[in-house]
Amino acid sequence: GYGAYRIHRFDKDAKWLSSFGGPGKGSGTFDTPHGIWIDRREGREPTVVVTDRAHGTLQIFALDGTYKETIPGFGLPANVDTLGRLMLVPELKACVTLLDDKNQVVARLGRAVERLDGVKNLRGRPDEWRDGQFVHPHDACFAPNGDILVAEWVATGRVTKLTKV
């Protein structure tokens, strides 16, 4: 969490097994670990995905905590969800990103970083929000049919449903 920046592993009986991560700037360490997800996408070995907001990365670990890879290029990634071969990453910097099963970006949805930077306190000004442009996506998930629900961390809260076509 925010204090020690470590991920703790437990067995099925809640017995502590080990920890990994910790504060730092290099591979396998964190500067603001925020979301954690077990990636069980089809055709892949299950892995642990950790969003690191301050580093702007997703870090991938084996289930035993062994570091595997870092995926850079996110604007304050907050969480993760998966469906089929896709991974969904809401970013607090006005975007929701979709990755394929090789962790390559296939889409960036609702991206409005310029507005976020250009309008002072946009999170607290609902009159400045625009349909189809995100302000501060904090969480997102797939519905079973592939629709995407995005919850934003803004003054009044905002949920957007993106319908799969």
C-alpha positions as CSV (number, residue, x, y, z in Angstrom):
1,G,0.0,0.0,0.0
2,Y,1.0,3.6,0.4
3,G,3.1,3.1,3.4
4,A,5.7,0.4,2.7
5,Y,5.0,0.0,-1.0
6,R,5.0,-3.8,-0.7
7,I,2.7,-6.5,-2.0
8,H,2.1,-9.3,0.5
9,R,1.4,-12.9,-0.5
10,F,-0.8,-15.2,1.6
11,D,-1.9,-18.8,1.1
12,K,-5.5,-20.0,1.0
13,D,-5.6,-20.2,4.8
14,A,-4.4,-16.6,5.1
15,K,-0.9,-17.6,6.2
16,W,1.7,-15.0,5.2
17,L,4.1,-16.3,2.6
18,S,6.3,-13.4,1.5
19,S,6.4,-9.8,0.3
20,F,7.8,-8.2,-2.8
21,G,8.2,-4.7,-4.2
22,G,9.2,-1.9,-1.8
23,P,10.0,1.8,-2.4
24,G,12.4,2.7,-5.2
25,K,13.0,3.9,-8.7
26,G,14.0,0.6,-10.4
27,S,12.4,-2.5,-11.8
28,G,10.3,-4.3,-9.2
29,T,10.0,-1.4,-6.9
30,F,7.3,1.2,-6.5
31,D,6.7,4.9,-5.9
32,T,2.9,4.8,-5.5
33,P,1.5,1.3,-6.0
34,H,-2.3,1.8,-6.4
35,G,-4.1,-1.1,-8.2
36,I,-3.3,-4.8,-8.1
37,W,-4.8,-7.4,-10.4
38,I,-4.2,-11.1,-11.2
39,D,-4.0,-11.2,-15.0
40,R,-5.6,-14.5,-16.2
41,R,-6.1,-13.5,-19.8
42,E,-6.4,-16.4,-22.3
43,G,-3.2,-18.0,-23.6
44,R,-1.0,-16.5,-20.9
45,E,0.5,-17.7,-17.6
46,P,-1.3,-15.8,-14.7
47,T,0.7,-12.8,-13.4
48,V,0.3,-10.1,-10.9
49,V,-0.1,-6.6,-12.4
50,V,0.6,-3.6,-10.2
51,T,-0.2,0.0,-11.3
52,D,2.4,2.5,-10.1
53,R,0.9,5.9,-10.4
54,A,4.1,8.0,-9.7
55,H,6.2,5.9,-12.1
56,G,3.4,5.9,-14.7
57,T,3.9,2.2,-15.2
58,L,2.3,-1.2,-14.9
59,Q,4.7,-3.7,-13.3
60,I,4.3,-7.4,-14.0
61,F,5.3,-10.1,-11.6
62,A,5.0,-13.9,-11.5
63,L,2.5,-15.2,-8.9
64,D,5.5,-15.9,-6.6
65,G,6.5,-12.2,-6.7
66,T,9.4,-12.6,-9.2
67,Y,9.7,-9.4,-11.3
68,K,9.0,-10.0,-15.0
69,E,8.5,-6.7,-16.9
70,T,7.6,-3.0,-16.7
71,I,5.1,-1.4,-19.2
72,P,5.7,2.4,-19.3
73,G,3.8,5.3,-20.8
74,F,0.7,5.7,-18.6
75,G,-0.6,8.9,-17.1
76,L,-1.1,8.0,-13.4
77,P,-2.5,4.5,-13.9
78,A,-5.0,3.7,-11.2
79,N,-6.4,0.1,-11.7
80,V,-6.7,-2.8,-14.1
81,D,-9.5,-5.1,-15.4
82,T,-9.3,-7.8,-18.1
83,L,-11.8,-9.5,-20.4
84,G,-10.8,-12.1,-23.0
85,R,-7.5,-10.9,-24.4
86,L,-7.9,-7.2,-23.5
87,M,-6.6,-5.3,-20.5
88,L,-8.2,-2.1,-19.4
89,V,-6.2,0.6,-17.5
90,P,-8.0,3.8,-16.2
91,E,-5.5,6.7,-16.0
92,L,-6.0,9.7,-13.7
93,K,-4.7,11.9,-16.5
94,A,-7.9,11.8,-18.5
95,C,-7.6,8.5,-20.4
96,V,-8.6,4.9,-20.4
97,T,-6.1,2.6,-22.2
98,L,-6.8,-0.8,-23.8
99,L,-3.9,-3.3,-24.2
100,D,-3.9,-6.5,-26.2
101,D,-2.6,-9.9,-25.0
102,K,1.0,-8.9,-25.8
103,N,0.5,-5.7,-23.6
104,Q,0.6,-3.4,-26.7
105,V,-1.7,-0.4,-26.7
106,V,-4.6,-0.9,-29.0
107,A,-6.7,2.2,-28.0
108,R,-6.6,5.3,-25.8
109,L,-10.2,6.3,-25.0
110,G,-11.5,9.7,-24.1
111,R,-8.0,11.2,-23.9
112,A,-8.2,14.9,-22.9
113,V,-4.9,15.6,-21.2
114,E,-4.6,19.0,-22.7
115,R,-7.9,20.1,-21.2
116,L,-6.9,18.6,-17.8
117,D,-3.7,20.6,-17.9
118,G,-5.3,23.8,-19.3
119,V,-8.4,24.2,-17.0
120,K,-7.6,24.9,-13.4
121,N,-9.3,22.5,-11.0
122,L,-11.2,20.7,-13.8
123,R,-12.1,17.9,-11.3
124,G,-14.1,20.4,-9.3
125,R,-15.9,22.1,-12.2
126,P,-18.7,20.0,-13.6
127,D,-19.8,22.8,-15.9
128,E,-16.5,22.3,-17.8
129,W,-16.8,18.5,-18.2
130,R,-17.6,17.3,-21.7
131,D,-19.3,14.2,-22.8
132,G,-16.9,11.7,-24.4
133,Q,-13.8,13.2,-22.6
134,F,-12.6,11.9,-19.3
135,V,-11.4,14.1,-16.5
136,H,-10.0,11.8,-13.9
137,P,-10.7,8.0,-14.4
138,H,-10.0,6.3,-11.1
139,D,-11.5,2.8,-11.9
140,A,-13.0,1.0,-14.8
141,C,-14.3,-2.5,-15.5
142,F,-15.6,-4.6,-18.3
143,A,-19.2,-5.8,-18.2
144,P,-19.6,-9.4,-19.3
145,N,-20.8,-8.3,-22.7
146,G,-17.7,-6.1,-23.3
147,D,-19.2,-2.7,-22.4
148,I,-16.9,-0.6,-20.3
149,L,-17.9,1.3,-17.1
150,V,-15.6,4.1,-16.0
151,A,-15.8,5.7,-12.6
152,E,-14.1,9.1,-12.2
153,W,-12.7,10.8,-9.2
154,V,-14.3,14.2,-9.6
155,A,-16.3,16.6,-7.3
156,T,-19.6,14.8,-7.7
157,G,-18.4,11.5,-9.0
158,R,-19.2,10.5,-12.6
159,V,-19.8,7.1,-14.2
160,T,-19.6,6.7,-18.0
161,K,-20.8,3.6,-19.8
162,L,-19.0,2.9,-23.1
163,T,-21.1,0.5,-25.2
164,K,-19.3,-2.2,-27.2
165,V,-20.2,-1.9,-30.9
